[in-house]
């Protein structure tokens, strides 16, 4: 029987998340499992956020605050931006879908570095936009010249995951400005800053600062990574009011639940928890890179809370063997056949991963 849904949707690959802990525990009969696959905060949410969720749980019989009034006010104060420049979404994914739904017509172009976050491709396909794929450089840095050369009068969105998922590489301020210099006035640069809290590079561009001087920027931020609220699905966008208006017309009422709003507001106030998270990431990244290089592997320089590693073997096989030892990492598919992506965990989690990886490599003849 012929499928009933729109034919062009057949080009969208169904997203496959990392294996959940319970599934791996049941499948392999393991007592200890370390998940380093989805770039989550290894320390979990802030204790203040947990307490805020407990209090909010007593009010879940009521609809949430649609405009996220308190969170909007707190972020506007923190970032020194007008409150009307914000939109709140059910994770960053919803913002990406709203952007394409509001601003990308059939046949119009969206520029996509490759590889990058797969949701961009799917959102463009869903709107029947034309995907302009621009491969990353050999070292996984952005090919800014190729991106700029790809821009024409029909370009409506340029997606820049910054730092880029799954590579951890980033585009500097000069790169973003070069893109803006060629972009049509009706075009938009989507700056996805999901991992911005972890960046150490001095020339990393702040999308919200660039937005003060250029209306063609949409910034995406999330509470899923550094703030440890991935399970609550809460993100936000920053853009000029005239851009926000189009997004708001598509946003569903009450799209961000009450517990997520309460937790995010509390997490913003817990600067010590964020500082602990970022410092652990900094020190453990240095240690992990050194250890991986000591094993003869090739990690990609990362500005995020994960490391892309060229194992020199089948990434799918490495993934499967690590799984048997209780370590969940991310295999990225045939386009990166020898690579795995590893979230930076706690020192104990990273030690467990390194021990398992050494054992796997030894079994493969390294």
BADOGU-462862 format. One line per field, with one value per residue (C-alpha): chain; x, z, y; residue in three letters. Coordinates in nm, 2 decimals. Each point is the difference from the previous one (the first is absolute). Layout:
<kolses>
chaine	c(A; ...)
X	c(X; ...)
Z	c(Z; ...)
Y	c(Y; ...)
residu	c(ALA; ...)
</kolses>
This chain:
<kolses>
chaine	c(A; A; A; A; A; A; A; A; A; A; A; A; A; A; A; A; A; A; A; A; A; A; A; A; A; A; A; A; A; A; A; A; A; A; A; A; A; A; A; A; A; A; A; A; A; A; A; A; A; A; A; A; A; A; A; A; A; A; A; A; A; A; A; A; A; A; A; A; A; A; A; A; A; A; A; A; A; A; A; A; A; A; A; A; A; A; A; A; A; A; A; A; A; A; A; A; A; A; A; A; A; A; A; A; A; A; A; A; A; A; A; A; A; A; A; A; A; A; A; A; A; A; A; A; A; A; A; A; A; A; A; A; A; A; A; A; A; A; A; A; A; A; A; A; A; A; A; A; A; A; A; A; A; A; A; A; A; A; A; A; A; A; A; A; A; A; A; A; A; A; A; A; A; A; A; A; A; A; A; A; A; A; A; A; A; A; A; A; A; A; A; A; A; A; A; A; A; A; A; A; A; A; A; A; A; A; A; A; A; A; A; A; A; A; A; A; A; A; A; A; A; A; A; A; A; A; A; A; A; A; A; A; A; A; A; A; A; A; A; A; A; A; A; A; A; A; A; A; A; A; A; A; A; A; A; A; A; A; A; A; A; A; A; A; A; A; A; A; A; A; A; A; A; A; A; A; A; A; A; A; A; A; A; A; A; A; A; A; A; A; A; A; A; A; A; A; A; A; A; A; A; A; A; A; A; A; A; A; A; A; A; A; A; A; A; A; A; A; A; A; A; A; A; A; A; A; A; A; A; A; A; A; A; A; A; A; A; A; A; A; A; A; A; A; A; A; A; A; A; A; A; A; A; A; A; A; A; A; A; A; A; A; A; A; A; A)
X	c(0.00; 0.13; 0.11; -0.25; 0.24; 0.16; 0.24; 0.29; 0.01; 0.14; 0.33; 0.01; 0.19; -0.17; 0.22; 0.16; 0.11; 0.27; -0.08; -0.17; 0.17; -0.27; 0.00; 0.38; -0.02; -0.26; 0.16; 0.35; -0.07; 0.23; 0.01; 0.18; -0.07; 0.15; -0.19; 0.22; -0.21; -0.23; 0.21; -0.20; 0.13; 0.17; -0.09; -0.37; -0.22; 0.07; -0.14; -0.18; -0.17; -0.10; -0.16; -0.18; -0.14; -0.13; -0.19; -0.13; -0.13; -0.28; -0.13; 0.00; -0.37; 0.02; 0.12; 0.35; 0.08; 0.00; 0.24; 0.24; -0.02; 0.23; 0.26; -0.02; 0.07; 0.29; 0.17; -0.06; 0.17; 0.29; 0.07; -0.08; -0.26; -0.36; -0.26; -0.18; 0.32; -0.07; -0.21; -0.02; -0.03; -0.02; 0.37; 0.21; -0.16; -0.33; 0.17; 0.17; -0.34; -0.17; 0.28; -0.04; -0.37; -0.02; 0.29; 0.08; -0.23; 0.00; 0.30; 0.18; 0.36; 0.14; 0.37; 0.11; 0.36; 0.07; 0.01; -0.21; -0.32; -0.24; -0.31; 0.09; -0.01; -0.33; -0.17; 0.11; -0.13; -0.33; -0.06; 0.12; 0.29; 0.31; 0.29; 0.34; 0.26; 0.34; 0.26; 0.22; 0.37; 0.23; 0.07; -0.37; 0.01; -0.27; 0.08; -0.10; 0.10; -0.21; -0.30; 0.03; 0.04; -0.32; -0.21; -0.22; -0.32; -0.21; 0.18; -0.23; 0.17; 0.36; 0.03; 0.31; 0.02; 0.26; 0.18; -0.10; -0.16; 0.15; 0.35; 0.04; 0.17; -0.12; -0.03; 0.16; -0.14; 0.17; -0.17; -0.35; 0.06; 0.11; -0.32; -0.21; 0.18; -0.13; -0.34; -0.31; -0.19; -0.28; 0.24; 0.07; 0.30; -0.11; 0.28; -0.06; 0.19; -0.11; 0.36; 0.10; 0.05; 0.30; 0.18; 0.35; 0.11; 0.05; -0.13; -0.33; -0.28; -0.30; -0.31; -0.19; 0.26; 0.01; -0.38; 0.02; 0.14; -0.16; -0.36; 0.08; 0.11; -0.20; 0.18; -0.09; 0.08; -0.10; -0.02; 0.07; 0.38; 0.19; -0.31; -0.08; -0.37; -0.01; -0.30; -0.21; 0.04; 0.04; 0.18; -0.03; 0.07; 0.12; -0.08; -0.14; -0.37; -0.09; 0.16; -0.15; -0.35; 0.02; 0.12; -0.27; -0.27; 0.09; 0.09; -0.26; -0.16; 0.15; 0.29; 0.24; -0.13; -0.02; 0.26; 0.25; -0.05; 0.04; 0.32; 0.16; -0.06; 0.16; 0.29; 0.08; 0.04; 0.24; 0.32; 0.21; -0.15; 0.07; 0.35; 0.06; -0.13; 0.21; 0.32; -0.04; -0.04; 0.31; 0.23; -0.13; 0.01; 0.37; 0.05; -0.22; 0.17; 0.35; -0.12; -0.16; 0.31; 0.20; -0.20; 0.09; -0.34; -0.08; -0.24; -0.13; 0.07; -0.33; -0.16; -0.30; -0.07; 0.08; 0.29; -0.02; 0.26; 0.14; 0.07; 0.16; -0.24; -0.37; -0.18; -0.30; 0.21; 0.17; -0.35; -0.13; 0.30; -0.01; -0.37; 0.07; 0.23; -0.26; 0.11; -0.25; 0.16; -0.13; 0.06; -0.07; -0.07; 0.17; 0.09; 0.25; 0.07; 0.31; -0.12; -0.18; -0.12; 0.06; -0.16; 0.24; -0.12; 0.11; 0.36; -0.13; -0.22; 0.29; 0.23; -0.25; -0.03; 0.38; 0.04; -0.27; 0.14; 0.36; -0.15; -0.19; 0.30; 0.22; -0.26; 0.02; 0.37; 0.12)
Z	c(0.00; -0.09; 0.29; 0.09; 0.12; -0.23; -0.24; 0.06; 0.37; -0.11; -0.03; 0.37; 0.20; 0.33; 0.29; 0.20; 0.35; 0.20; 0.18; 0.34; 0.31; 0.09; -0.34; 0.01; 0.35; -0.09; -0.33; 0.14; 0.36; 0.13; 0.34; -0.10; -0.31; -0.10; -0.25; -0.20; -0.32; 0.02; 0.14; 0.32; 0.32; 0.20; 0.33; -0.08; 0.07; 0.26; 0.35; -0.02; -0.32; 0.16; 0.29; -0.24; -0.19; 0.33; 0.07; -0.36; 0.01; 0.24; -0.27; -0.31; -0.01; -0.14; -0.34; -0.01; -0.06; -0.38; -0.04; 0.27; 0.17; 0.29; -0.20; -0.27; 0.25; 0.16; -0.33; -0.13; 0.31; -0.02; -0.37; 0.00; -0.27; -0.05; 0.12; -0.34; -0.16; 0.15; -0.09; 0.21; -0.16; 0.08; -0.04; -0.28; -0.25; 0.02; -0.08; -0.31; -0.12; 0.07; -0.19; -0.31; 0.02; 0.02; -0.22; -0.26; -0.30; -0.24; -0.23; 0.21; 0.11; 0.34; 0.03; 0.21; 0.10; 0.00; 0.23; 0.25; 0.21; -0.19; 0.11; -0.24; -0.30; 0.11; 0.07; -0.35; -0.17; 0.18; -0.15; -0.35; 0.01; -0.21; 0.21; -0.10; 0.16; 0.07; 0.13; 0.29; -0.06; 0.04; 0.36; 0.07; 0.01; -0.18; -0.36; 0.02; -0.36; -0.14; 0.22; -0.12; -0.36; 0.03; 0.10; -0.26; -0.03; 0.08; 0.32; 0.30; 0.29; 0.08; 0.28; 0.22; 0.30; 0.20; 0.15; -0.27; 0.10; -0.05; -0.06; 0.28; -0.24; -0.01; -0.23; 0.11; -0.01; -0.34; -0.15; 0.11; -0.12; -0.34; -0.03; 0.10; -0.26; -0.28; 0.14; -0.15; 0.22; 0.03; 0.09; 0.35; 0.18; 0.25; 0.27; 0.21; 0.33; 0.18; 0.13; 0.04; 0.37; -0.06; -0.25; 0.09; -0.33; 0.02; -0.35; 0.05; -0.11; 0.22; -0.21; 0.24; -0.03; -0.38; 0.00; 0.15; -0.33; -0.25; -0.02; -0.21; 0.29; 0.20; 0.30; 0.15; 0.36; 0.22; 0.36; -0.10; 0.01; 0.25; 0.22; 0.01; -0.09; -0.32; 0.12; 0.04; -0.36; 0.04; -0.23; -0.12; -0.30; -0.02; -0.30; -0.09; 0.07; -0.37; -0.03; 0.33; -0.12; -0.28; 0.24; 0.25; -0.26; -0.04; 0.37; 0.17; 0.32; 0.32; -0.18; 0.30; 0.30; 0.35; 0.16; -0.28; 0.05; 0.38; -0.03; -0.27; 0.21; 0.31; -0.21; -0.13; 0.36; 0.10; -0.14; 0.22; -0.17; -0.35; 0.10; 0.13; -0.32; -0.23; 0.21; 0.00; -0.38; -0.04; 0.21; -0.11; -0.37; 0.03; 0.18; -0.24; -0.31; 0.14; 0.08; -0.34; -0.18; 0.23; -0.14; -0.35; -0.08; -0.16; 0.19; -0.16; 0.18; 0.17; 0.15; 0.13; 0.27; -0.23; -0.21; -0.35; -0.03; -0.30; 0.12; -0.32; 0.02; -0.07; 0.22; 0.00; 0.13; 0.26; 0.11; 0.03; 0.19; 0.25; 0.05; 0.11; 0.27; 0.12; -0.18; -0.23; -0.25; -0.33; -0.34; -0.27; -0.30; -0.33; -0.07; 0.29; -0.02; 0.23; 0.26; 0.33; 0.20; 0.37; 0.26; 0.26; 0.33; 0.36; 0.07; 0.12; -0.32; -0.22; 0.17; -0.05; -0.37; -0.05; 0.17; -0.22; -0.32; 0.08; 0.03; -0.32; -0.20; 0.14; -0.11; -0.35; -0.02; 0.10)
Y	c(0.00; 0.34; 0.22; 0.27; 0.27; 0.26; -0.16; 0.24; -0.10; -0.34; 0.18; 0.06; -0.25; -0.09; 0.12; -0.28; 0.11; -0.16; -0.33; 0.06; -0.13; -0.25; -0.16; -0.06; -0.13; -0.26; -0.09; -0.07; -0.08; 0.28; 0.16; 0.31; 0.21; 0.33; 0.20; 0.24; 0.02; 0.30; 0.29; 0.02; 0.16; -0.27; 0.17; 0.01; 0.30; 0.27; -0.09; 0.33; -0.11; -0.33; 0.18; 0.24; -0.30; -0.15; 0.32; 0.03; -0.35; 0.10; 0.24; -0.22; -0.01; 0.35; 0.11; 0.15; 0.36; 0.02; 0.29; -0.13; 0.34; -0.06; -0.18; 0.26; 0.28; -0.19; -0.07; 0.35; 0.14; -0.25; 0.06; 0.38; -0.04; 0.11; -0.26; 0.01; -0.14; -0.35; -0.30; -0.32; -0.35; -0.36; -0.05; 0.14; -0.24; 0.18; 0.33; -0.15; -0.12; 0.34; 0.18; -0.21; 0.00; 0.38; 0.10; -0.27; -0.04; -0.29; 0.02; 0.26; -0.08; -0.09; -0.04; -0.29; -0.08; -0.37; -0.19; 0.19; -0.04; -0.22; 0.18; 0.29; -0.22; -0.15; 0.34; 0.13; -0.32; 0.03; 0.34; -0.11; 0.24; -0.05; -0.13; 0.14; -0.23; 0.14; -0.25; 0.09; 0.03; -0.30; 0.10; 0.03; 0.38; 0.20; 0.08; 0.37; 0.08; -0.28; 0.10; 0.36; -0.11; -0.20; 0.29; 0.16; 0.20; -0.31; -0.08; 0.03; -0.18; -0.08; -0.25; 0.02; -0.23; 0.18; -0.20; -0.25; -0.33; -0.27; 0.15; 0.25; 0.25; 0.36; 0.30; 0.32; 0.36; 0.07; -0.30; 0.10; 0.36; -0.13; -0.19; 0.30; 0.22; -0.23; -0.09; 0.16; 0.24; -0.25; -0.29; -0.12; -0.16; -0.26; 0.00; -0.31; 0.06; -0.32; -0.05; 0.36; -0.02; -0.24; 0.22; 0.12; 0.16; 0.37; 0.07; -0.18; 0.22; 0.08; -0.02; 0.23; 0.27; -0.02; 0.02; 0.34; 0.13; -0.24; -0.11; -0.31; -0.22; -0.25; -0.15; -0.33; -0.09; -0.29; -0.12; -0.36; 0.00; 0.21; 0.05; -0.37; 0.02; -0.22; -0.20; 0.31; 0.12; 0.38; 0.23; 0.35; 0.22; 0.36; 0.22; 0.34; 0.05; 0.00; -0.35; -0.12; 0.09; -0.25; -0.27; 0.08; -0.04; -0.37; -0.07; -0.22; 0.14; -0.14; -0.17; 0.03; -0.18; 0.15; -0.23; 0.09; 0.37; -0.03; -0.21; 0.22; 0.31; -0.16; -0.14; 0.35; 0.11; -0.28; 0.14; -0.24; -0.31; 0.15; 0.09; -0.36; -0.14; 0.22; -0.05; -0.38; 0.02; 0.21; -0.22; -0.33; 0.09; 0.07; -0.34; -0.19; 0.14; -0.09; -0.35; -0.06; 0.12; -0.23; -0.29; 0.10; 0.16; 0.33; 0.22; 0.32; 0.32; 0.08; 0.31; -0.20; -0.26; -0.29; -0.12; -0.15; -0.28; -0.17; -0.36; -0.12; -0.30; -0.04; 0.25; -0.23; -0.29; 0.21; 0.12; -0.36; -0.13; 0.29; -0.06; -0.36; 0.15; 0.24; 0.32; 0.18; 0.23; 0.13; -0.16; 0.26; -0.22; -0.07; 0.36; -0.02; -0.37; -0.01; 0.26; -0.01; 0.30; -0.01; 0.23; 0.13; -0.15; 0.01; -0.11; -0.34; -0.04; 0.10; -0.25; -0.28; 0.10; 0.01; -0.34; -0.15; 0.16; -0.13; -0.35; 0.03; 0.13; -0.28; -0.26; 0.16; -0.04; 0.35)
residu	c(UNK; UNK; UNK; UNK; UNK; UNK; UNK; UNK; UNK; UNK; UNK; UNK; UNK; UNK; UNK; UNK; UNK; UNK; UNK; UNK; UNK; UNK; UNK; UNK; UNK; UNK; UNK; UNK; UNK; UNK; UNK; UNK; UNK; UNK; UNK; UNK; UNK; UNK; UNK; UNK; UNK; UNK; UNK; UNK; UNK; UNK; UNK; UNK; UNK; UNK; UNK; UNK; UNK; UNK; UNK; UNK; UNK; UNK; UNK; UNK; UNK; UNK; UNK; UNK; UNK; UNK; UNK; UNK; UNK; UNK; UNK; UNK; UNK; UNK; UNK; UNK; UNK; UNK; UNK; UNK; UNK; UNK; UNK; UNK; UNK; UNK; UNK; UNK; UNK; UNK; UNK; UNK; UNK; UNK; UNK; UNK; UNK; UNK; UNK; UNK; UNK; UNK; UNK; UNK; UNK; UNK; UNK; UNK; UNK; UNK; UNK; UNK; UNK; UNK; UNK; UNK; UNK; UNK; UNK; UNK; UNK; UNK; UNK; UNK; UNK; UNK; UNK; UNK; UNK; UNK; UNK; UNK; UNK; UNK; UNK; UNK; UNK; UNK; UNK; UNK; UNK; UNK; UNK; UNK; UNK; UNK; UNK; UNK; UNK; UNK; UNK; UNK; UNK; UNK; UNK; UNK; UNK; UNK; UNK; UNK; UNK; UNK; UNK; UNK; UNK; UNK; UNK; UNK; UNK; UNK; UNK; UNK; UNK; UNK; UNK; UNK; UNK; UNK; UNK; UNK; UNK; UNK; UNK; UNK; UNK; UNK; UNK; UNK; UNK; UNK; UNK; UNK; UNK; UNK; UNK; UNK; UNK; UNK; UNK; UNK; UNK; UNK; UNK; UNK; UNK; UNK; UNK; UNK; UNK; UNK; UNK; UNK; UNK; UNK; UNK; UNK; UNK; UNK; UNK; UNK; UNK; UNK; UNK; UNK; UNK; UNK; UNK; UNK; UNK; UNK; UNK; UNK; UNK; UNK; UNK; UNK; UNK; UNK; UNK; UNK; UNK; UNK; UNK; UNK; UNK; UNK; UNK; UNK; UNK; UNK; UNK; UNK; UNK; UNK; UNK; UNK; UNK; UNK; UNK; UNK; UNK; UNK; UNK; UNK; UNK; UNK; UNK; UNK; UNK; UNK; UNK; UNK; UNK; UNK; UNK; UNK; UNK; UNK; UNK; UNK; UNK; UNK; UNK; UNK; UNK; UNK; UNK; UNK; UNK; UNK; UNK; UNK; UNK; UNK; UNK; UNK; UNK; UNK; UNK; UNK; UNK; UNK; UNK; UNK; UNK; UNK; UNK; UNK; UNK; UNK; UNK; UNK; UNK; UNK; UNK; UNK; UNK; UNK; UNK; UNK; UNK; UNK; UNK; UNK; UNK; UNK; UNK; UNK; UNK; UNK; UNK; UNK; UNK; UNK; UNK; UNK; UNK; UNK; UNK; UNK; UNK; UNK; UNK; UNK; UNK; UNK; UNK; UNK; UNK; UNK; UNK; UNK; UNK; UNK; UNK; UNK; UNK; UNK; UNK; UNK; UNK; UNK; UNK; UNK; UNK; UNK)
</kolses>
